[in-house]
Amino acid sequence: MENVRTLHRRVKLEPEPTSFAYQATGHPSRWSNKDLDPVPQERKKWEWYHGNADFRFNPLPLIGLRTSYPGPTIAGFWVAEGFNAAVMEVPSSAVALGLNPGLAIVACLVGNILVAIPVAANGYIGSKWSLNFPVLARAPFGMIGAYLAMIIRGAVCVIYYGVQTSLGGNAVQAMIEAIWPSFKGWHINALPASSVITAPGILSFTIFWLLSIPLLWLSIPALRWVFIVKVVLMPFFWVALFTWGITAAHGWGPLFSIPSTVKQTSGWTLGYAFCYTITASIGANATFAVNIPDITRYAHNRKHAWQTQIIALPVVITLTELLGTVLAASSQIIYGSVQWNPLALVLLWDNRAAKFFAGLLFAFAHIATNVSGNSVPFANDLTGLFPAYINIRRGQVICAILAFAICPWLIETKAARFLAFLNGYSIFLGPLVGILMTDYFIVRRGRGFNVFKLYQPHNDLYWYTAGVNPRAIAALVVGIVPLIPGLINQINPAATAGIGRGILNFYSMAWLDGVVLAGLSYWLLFLAFPFPVGDVDQGRRYLEEHSGQRPQQDEELVGVHDSPASGSRSGASADEKMGVTRETNAL
């Protein structure tokens, strides 16, 4: 028993007396730890370069021109996060269901533009208040109800981590085969066909998984150095792959000219297949529409946290999806079959040097993507669920272990299964986005939070009913339930034989449907059963005083007021009443 108590003392995380949560409650709290506290200004280094937000680059110093340009900003996150084989496979899954590749790319662009809007908006919230998703979710869902939001968001991160690790394993296999070509046939029949993976594949998967572990020990501000390397390398890699695809195939190939055969292939109409592909493209980045505050709370400049993303996301992700389609078209000409997985295409190359370096760059790309897009969000959620025992580093390690256990290579077996997975989870993430955005921009009218009370249990603002906001839970149910028949149909079509085609087609835009239904329901429930939205508090002034940055003017989102609400929903703001300087980039 004494050993158990000793282990408990070593595992438990005690908040420091100087922590924000300690000051909010006056004693150690189970509602936070160091990784859940608002990010202090000295840790806001997310700019993709070492320096401050005033850094400028002058490309023409020798001729005396003073024109300068901002250094790389958080927009580079989408180069570092978005360039990976999983994104390249999104249009391929649509084409496998009978959609013309050109239409698939257009659908992907539409989806990327749609998802960029909540990504930019929630990124702004995270950078402005220096808070991550688990803490921000306490405002609409309640201190206890936020646990449900964290579970919904966290579960998909484990699956994505596994899928990215499986693809990274393919990259490692390409590197090994380039050095030892005989590795391709190494114990090739050791595993049964039902396992859907070979001995070289499982060994490569394990090697990549092990190589990813050291990066889990890096802090989020330190990760920017890993990403800046990817931001520099990946555009050159994109050009090299695109050029090879066009020149080796002597053009675009016949793939882009094939007609759509959606009706014969999948039973959908062309319009619904197009919408289904939009949702699949959204699904590839739907988690970021929820968890982007986990990253942007470290942004040095909050303008960059939303302005750059709304452009960078659709441009970078669509170009990556275009590259995947071009490589698939080239493989049809060169090898006689369409290879939608770019790493499967690399494994067919005869040039050993090209195979090795392509595998190396893909492996590096997937490691960076996995850490930023999957392990960090899951770790934040687990930290929010168990702040007394889990911090971000421990949460990342747990994510890696669970991702290995789920055998993720099974998800990639068929294009239809991969597409169904992306669309399927959108029915849960869309309603979360709708509630979060409606709560901040419509219900609270962009006026923010009482930061201290987000860490205080049994408070008058975020405790609601037994720690749960029933309006948010009801809106979540309204956003999810109408989409469940479509999800069941994707998993087992026989189970929905008696359901009308209309309700099944409604599922083709699952994410957007969930956003609208849940957001509208939450707003109507607020109008019917209003609750106080709070006012400026000591927590906000605490952030201002400890920012280490002079007040400066900052451009606002259209229609968003920067000052928190007063105790009532009308009248002068509390900032105006108390003479407090309006919030600046320091937050």
N, C-alpha and C positions, 0 to 999 in steps of 0.2 A: 504493500500500500504506500509506503514511503517513496518507493521508486516511481509510482504513478504520480504522486504529488510533486515530486522533483521534475518529472517530465512535463507536467502541466505548467509549472512555473517557467520552465525553459521555453515552452511553446507559446505561452500567452504573451501578447504584446501589450505592454503598459504604456499609455500615452504620456508624453513628456509634459511636465508642468507648464512649459512655454507653448504647448500646442494650442491651436485655435479651439478645438473641441473642449480642452480642459478649461480654457478661459470662458467658453460659452456656458458650461455647466457648473464650474467651480470644483469639479472632482473628476477622477477618471471615469470615462464614459464608454459604454459599449456601442455608441453610435458613430464612433470615428477612430481613426488612428492617423499616423503621420501622412499616409498616402491618400486619405480621404479629406484631409484639411484643405482649405483654399490654398492655391499655389502662391507662395510669396514671390515678389518681383525678381529677386535674385535668381530664382530658378526658371524664370520665363525666358528661355533662350532659343525657342523654336523658330529659327529664321533661316535655317539651312546654311548659315555661314557663322563664323565666330566673330561676334561684334554686336553692335547695338542697332536699333531701328533707324539710326541716322546714317548708316553706311550707304554710300552711293558709289557707283562704278562709272568712271568717265572713259569711254573707249577711244577718245581722240585727244589725249593730253598734249601731244606733241605739236598740234596746230593751234592750241590755245582755246579751243572751244570749251565752254563751261557747262554744256549740256551733260547731264548725268542721269543715270537710271537706277532705280532701286535694285539692291542686291536680291538674290534669289529668296523668295519668301515661302510661306507654307504651301503655295501652289505646287512646289516641288514634291510635296507629299504624294501627289497623285502620280507622278512619274515613278517615285520609289515604291508606292503601294500597288499601282494599277498594272504595271508591266509584269505579267506572269501568264503562264500557260492556261490557267483556269479561265481568265478573262478572254483569251483567244478562242476558247472552245464555246463561248456563249452563242455566237452566230452559227457555229457548226451544228449545234444541237437543233437549231431551228431549221437549217437546211436538211438535216437528216429526217425531219418530219415533213418535208416537201415544199418548203418556202424557198423561193429564188434567193440566191446569195446577195444580190443587190438590194432586194427588199429587206432582207435580214439585217444588213448594215444600217439601212434607214431606220428600221424599227429600233435597233440598238441605240442610235443617236437620239431618237425621241425619248427612249427610256432614260438615257444618261442625262438629258436636259431636265427631265422631270425630277429625278432623284437629286440633282444638284441643288435644287431649291431648298429642300429641308436640310441638306448637308450644310449649305452656307448659313442658313438661319440658326440651326442648332450650334454650329461652330461659333457663330457670333455670341450666342448666350454663354457657351463655355468659356470663351476668352474674356468676355466682359466681367463675369462673376468669379472666374478662376476656379470653377467647380466642375467635377466630372459627372457623368450620367447618373451613377447611383445616388448622389446627393441631390441633383436637380430633379430626379424622379420623385423625391419626397414631397415636392410642392403639389403636383396634381394627384398623386396616388396616396399620399399620407406616409407617415414614418414606417408603418408596418406594410401597407399596401405596396410600397415601392419594391418590396421583396419579390412580388410577382413579376414586375417589370424586369427586374434583374435576372430572374430565372429564365424568362422568355428570351431575353437578349443573349444571355450567357450560353445557353444550350447550343445555339447554332455556331458559336465561335469554336467549340470543340470539333464539330463536324468539319468546318472550313479548315481548321488547323490540320486535321487529318488528311483532307483532300489535297491541300497545298504540300504537305509532307510527302504524299504519294507521288505527286508530280515532281517534286524535288528529287525523290528517289530515282525517277526516270532519268533526270539530269546526271545524277551520280553514276548510274549504269552506263550512260553514254561516255562519260569520262573513263570509266574502267575498261570498257570495250575498246576505246581508242588506244589505250596502253596495252591491254592484253585481249586481242580479238577472240581468243578461245573462251573468254568469260561468257560469251553469248550462249554457249552450249553447256556451261558448268552445271552439273546435276539437274539438267533440264527437266527430267521426268521424276524428280524427287517428290514433288507435291502433286496431289490429285488435281484433275482438271476442274473439279468443283471449287477449288480454292481461288480460282481466277487470278492467280499470281504464280510466278516461277521462283525457283531458288535464287537466281540472280536478282530478281525483282525484290524479294523480301530482304535480301542482304543489302541491296542498295538503299531500300527504304530505311533500314535500321541505321546505316551509316549516315544518311542525311539527317535522320532524327537526332542522332548523337551530336553531329556537327552543329545543330541548331541550339543545343542546350547552353553553351557558354554565353550566347547573346542574351539569354534570359536574365543574366546577372547585371546587364547594363541598365542604368536608370534611363527614364524616358528622355531627359535632356541630353544624355550622352548618346542616345541612339541617332541623333541628328547627324553624327559623323558617319555612321554606317550608311544613312540614306543619301548623304551628299555624294558619296562614291557612286551609288546607284544612279542618282540624278545625272551624273556626268557620263557614266558608261552606257546606260540603256538607250539613249537616243542614237548613239553610234551603232549599237547592236541592232536596233530597229532598222536603221538604214541598210546595214549589211544584210540582214535577213530579207528585207523587201527587195533589195537589188538582186540578190541571189535568186529569189523566187521568180522575178520577172525575166531575168536573163537566161536562167537555166531552162525555163519553160518556153522561151521565145514569145513572151506575151502573157496575156491574162489567162489563157486556156479556156476550154469550153465550159468550165464550171459556172462562170458568170452569165452565160447565155442560156443555161438550162431553164425551161419553163417551170412555173410553180405547179406542183402536183399534190397540193395539200389535201384535197378531197380524197384522192385515191390512196394517199400514204397514211394519213392520220384520221380522216373522217371530219376534220374541221373545215369550215369555210375559210377562204383566203383572209377575210377581214379579221376573224377571230384568231387565226394563226398569227397574224401580224401583231395583234394586241397581246397574244400569249408571249411573243418574242420580246415585246416591250417590257412586260413584267419580268421575264427572265433576265434581261439586261439590268433592270432595276434591282432584281434580287441579288445580283453579283455585288452590289454596293449598298444594299438595303440596311445592313448592320451599321454602316457609317452614318446613315441618316439619323440613327439613334445615338450612337456612341462617339461621334466626332468630338464632343466636348472633352472626352478623355485625352485627346491630343491637343486641341486648341486651347485648353486652359494653360498650356505651357507657351502659347504664342506671345511673342514680345509686343506685337502690334495687333490690336483687335480688328482694325480695318482689313488687314491682310488675311485675317482668319476667315472672312466671308467673301470679300471682293475677289480674291484670286481663285478661290475654290469654285465659284459659280461659272468661271470660264475654264479653268484647268481640268475639272472633272470630265465634262462632256468631250472636250478636245482630246485629252490623253487617252481616256478609256476607249473612245470610238476608234482612234487610230490603232490602238492595240488590237481591237476586234477586227479591224480591217486587215491588219497584218496576218492574223490567224486565218482569215478567209483566203488571202492571196497565197499563203503557204499551202493551204489545202488544195487550191486550184492547181498550183505547180506540181504537187505530188501526183495529181491525176494524170498529168502529162508525162512526168518523168518516170513514175513507178507503176502506173497503170491502175492505181486505186487511190481513193481520197483518204488522206491521213489528217484527221481533224486535230488530233493531239500533236502539237508541234514537236514535242519531245520524241514521239514515236517516229516522226519524220527524220529527226536528227539521228536516231538509231539506224536509219537506213543508209546514211552517208558512207561512202567509201574513203573519203579523205579523213585520215585519222586525226590530223592536226585540227581541222575544222570541227570535227565531232567533239574533240576534247574541249576546245575553247568555247564552243556553243554550249556544251554541257556545264562547263564551269560558270559561265555567265548566267545561264538559267538557274543553276543551283544557288548562286548568290542572290539572284532576283527573288527566288521563292523564300529564302531565309529571311530577307528583309520584309517581304510581304507578310510572312507568317507572324513575325514578331509584332509588327505595327498593327496589322489588321485583325489578328485573331487572339494571340496570347495576351496582349495588353488589355483589350476590352474584356476578355474573360476574367483576367486577374482583377480588374476594377470591379466587376460584378461580384466576384467571390469575396473581395475585400468589403464591399458593401453589405454582403450577407453575414459575414463573420469577421467584423473588424477587430475583435479581441484576439483572433488567432491567425488571420490571413492578411498579409500585405501583398503588394503587387508582385514581388519576386516569388513568393511562395505560390501565389495564384498562377503564375506563368508555368511553373514547374508542374503543377497539378494538371493544367491544360494539356501540356505535352504528354503526360502519362495517359490521360484519358483518350487523347487523339490516337495514340498507338493502339489502344485496346479496342477501338470500334471498327478496325479493319476497313479503313476508308477506301481502299482500292475497289471495293465492291460497288461504291457509288458511281465510279467512273466507267463501269462495265459497258453501259449502253447510253447513247446520247439522250434517249427519252427519259431514262432514269435520272440523269444529271439535270435535265431541264425540269423535270417534275420536282426534284429536290429544291432547286432555286425558287420555283414558283410556289411550292408548297409552304415554305417557311415565310413567304411574304405575307400570308394571311395573318400572321402574328405580329410581324414587324410594322406593317402598314398602320394598324390601329394605334400602336405605340407612338408612332410619329404624329399621327393626327391629334392625339391627346396632348402630347408635349407642346406642339406648336400652338394649338388652340388655347391651352392654358396660359402660355406666356404672352402671345401676341394679341389675343382677343380678350380672354377673361381678365388678365392682368394688364392689358394694353401696353405691354412692353415696359412696365414700370418696375419689374424686378422682384426681389425676394428680401425677406428679413433673414439675413444670413445666419445670425446667431440661432434663431429658432429652428433652422433646418437641422441643427445638432442637438436641440433640446426636446426630450420626450414630454408628452402631456402638455404641449403648448397650445395656445389658442388659435394658431393659424394652420398648422400642418398635422395636427393629431386627428382632426375630424372625428370620426366615430370609432373608438377603440383603435386608433392608429391607422384607419383605413378610410379613404374617401369613396363612399359608395357610388358617387356620380362617375368617377373614373372607371371603376370596376364595371358598372352597367354599360358605359360607353364602349369599353373593351369588348364586352360580350356582344353588343350590337354590331361591332365592326368585324367580329370573327365568325359568328354563327352562320350568317347567310353564305359564307364562302366554304363551309365545311363540306357540303355535298360535292362541290367541284374537286376538293382535295381528295375525298374518298374515291371519286371517279378516276382520278389519276393513279391512285394506288391499286384499286380493284374495280375496273369498269363494271363487272358483273353485279357488284353490290348496289349500283345505282340504276339498275335496269328500269325501274318504274318512275324515275324522276324526269321531269320535263327537260328538254334540251336548253331552254332559256336559262334556267338556274345554273346549269352546268357551264353555259357560255359566259355567264356573269363572272365566273371564276377566271376568265382569260385576262382580266385586268385586276387581279386580286389585290395587289398592293395599293393601287390608287383607290379602289373601292373601299378598302379598309381605312385608308386615310380620311376619306370624305365621310363615311358612315360614322366612324368613331369620333372624329373631330366635331361634326355637326351635333351628334348626340350629346357630347360633353358640354357644348355651349348651351344647348337647349335645357339640359338638366341644371346648369348653373343659373340660367334665367329663372327657371321654376323654383329652384332651391338654392338661392345665393349663399355664398360664404365670404367671410372677410378675406381680402387679399393682402393686408398688411401695409406697413409703411417703412420709411427709412429707419435703420436701427444702428446700434453701436457696431454691429458686425461690419457694416459697409464702411463706417468711418474708420474702423480698425484696419480694414484693407487699404484705405486711402493713406492712413498715417504710416503704415508699414510698407508702402509701395516702393519707397526710395526713388520716386520719379516725380518731377515737377508737373503740375497740372498743365494740360495743353488741350487745345480744341481738337475734337475728333468728329469726323463725318458720321452721320447717323443713318440707320436703315430707314427707308421711306416709311413714314407712318408710325415709327417707334419712338416713344419718348424716353429719354435717358434717365429722368429722375424717378425714383420710386414713388409709389402711390402714397397718398396721405391716408389717415385712418379711414376716411370715407372714400367713396369712389368719385368724388368731385371736389372742386376747390383747389387751392394752391397746394403745391407739393410740399412735403416736409423739408426738402432741401431749401426751398425758398423761405419757409418759416424760420429755419434755424440758421440761415446764412451759410450753409455748407456749400463749398464749391462743387459744381456739377461734376459728375464722374468722368474720369479721363482714361487714357490708355493704361494707366497703372493698374486698373482692375482687370 
